[in-house]
Amino acid sequence: MGRGVLYVAVCAAGATRLVPSRFLPMAADRGWDVHVLATAQTAEIFPNVMRQIEVTTGRPVRTDFHTTVGYSLPDPDAVMLAPASYNTVTKLALGIADTYVLTRLTEQVGRRIPIVVGP
């Protein structure tokens, strides 16, 4: 039985390169239905990693509200923000929702969805 829907939000940090090869397979092996969100800066800096994530998950990486990917995100049961940049962690702590990723994260705080933050 699956654990539910997991949002994995990634920021522009070097560890982003490990997400498709290390983290996503572990999450899938544990039964999570994974949906990846990325900051626009992350998608710009790591386009090859974004493609690897899309191949690994079988779905596009979400970077904004208005997308032509053909599906809406299901509500998450948990969220993992990793790798998390200092900027994103600070804004999340202050409730600043000035990007797509931060808006989705602050929404989950309000819904009391568990969020794990890792550098």
C-alpha positions as CSV (number, residue, x, y, z in Angstrom):
1,M,0.0,0.0,0.0
2,G,1.3,3.5,-0.9
3,R,2.1,6.1,1.6
4,G,0.3,8.9,-0.3
5,V,1.3,11.9,-2.3
6,L,4.7,13.5,-1.7
7,Y,5.7,16.9,-3.0
8,V,9.5,17.2,-3.4
9,A,10.5,20.8,-3.8
10,V,14.0,21.6,-5.0
11,C,16.1,24.7,-4.8
12,A,19.2,25.8,-6.8
13,A,21.8,24.0,-4.7
14,G,24.5,21.5,-5.8
15,A,22.7,18.6,-4.1
16,T,19.9,19.0,-6.6
17,R,22.0,16.8,-8.9
18,L,21.4,13.9,-6.5
19,V,17.6,14.1,-6.5
20,P,16.8,12.0,-9.5
21,S,19.4,9.2,-8.8
22,R,19.2,9.0,-5.0
23,F,16.1,10.6,-3.4
24,L,13.4,9.9,-6.0
25,P,14.1,6.1,-6.2
26,M,14.0,5.8,-2.4
27,A,10.7,7.7,-2.1
28,A,9.2,5.5,-4.9
29,D,10.5,2.3,-3.2
30,R,8.7,3.4,-0.1
31,G,5.4,3.8,-1.9
32,W,5.2,7.6,-2.3
33,D,3.5,9.1,-5.4
34,V,6.1,11.8,-6.0
35,H,5.5,15.2,-7.7
36,V,8.5,17.5,-8.0
37,L,8.3,21.3,-7.8
38,A,11.3,23.5,-8.6
39,T,12.1,27.1,-8.3
40,A,12.5,28.9,-11.7
41,Q,16.1,29.5,-10.8
42,T,16.6,25.8,-10.3
43,A,15.1,24.9,-13.6
44,E,17.4,27.5,-15.3
45,I,20.6,26.3,-13.6
46,F,19.9,22.6,-13.7
47,P,18.0,21.9,-17.0
48,N,19.6,18.4,-17.4
49,V,18.6,17.5,-13.8
50,M,15.1,18.6,-14.5
51,R,14.9,16.3,-17.5
52,Q,16.3,13.4,-15.4
53,I,13.7,14.1,-12.8
54,E,10.9,14.0,-15.4
55,V,12.2,10.7,-16.8
56,T,12.4,9.2,-13.3
57,T,9.0,10.3,-12.1
58,G,7.3,10.1,-15.5
59,R,5.8,13.6,-15.1
60,P,6.9,17.1,-15.6
61,V,8.6,19.3,-13.0
62,R,6.3,22.0,-11.9
63,T,7.8,25.5,-11.8
64,D,4.8,27.8,-12.0
65,F,1.1,28.1,-11.6
66,H,0.2,28.3,-15.2
67,T,1.5,25.3,-16.9
68,T,0.5,23.2,-19.9
69,V,1.4,19.9,-18.4
70,G,-2.2,18.6,-18.6
71,Y,-2.9,17.7,-15.0
72,S,-3.5,19.4,-11.7
73,L,-1.4,18.5,-8.7
74,P,-3.1,16.3,-6.1
75,D,-3.0,17.5,-2.6
76,P,0.1,16.2,-0.8
77,D,0.2,14.1,2.3
78,A,3.7,15.3,3.0
79,V,6.3,17.6,1.6
80,M,10.1,17.4,1.3
81,L,12.0,20.6,0.6
82,A,15.5,19.4,-0.3
83,P,17.9,20.7,-1.1
84,A,16.6,23.9,0.5
85,S,18.5,27.1,-0.1
86,Y,19.0,29.6,2.8
87,N,16.8,32.1,0.9
88,T,13.9,29.7,0.6
89,V,14.1,28.4,4.2
90,T,14.2,32.0,5.5
91,K,11.2,33.1,3.4
92,L,9.2,30.0,4.3
93,A,9.9,30.7,8.0
94,L,8.6,34.2,7.6
95,G,5.6,33.2,5.5
96,I,6.8,35.0,2.4
97,A,5.2,33.4,-0.7
98,D,6.7,35.3,-3.6
99,T,7.4,32.3,-5.8
100,Y,5.5,29.3,-7.0
101,V,7.4,26.9,-4.7
102,L,7.0,29.2,-1.7
103,T,3.3,29.7,-2.4
104,R,2.8,25.9,-2.5
105,L,4.8,25.4,0.6
106,T,3.1,28.1,2.7
107,E,-0.2,26.6,1.6
108,Q,0.8,23.3,3.1
109,V,1.8,24.9,6.3
110,G,-1.7,26.4,6.6
111,R,-3.2,22.9,5.8
112,R,-0.9,21.4,8.5
113,I,0.7,19.0,6.1
114,P,4.1,17.7,7.4
115,I,7.1,19.4,5.8
116,V,10.7,18.2,6.1
117,V,13.3,20.8,5.2
118,G,16.9,19.7,4.4
119,P,19.9,21.7,3.1
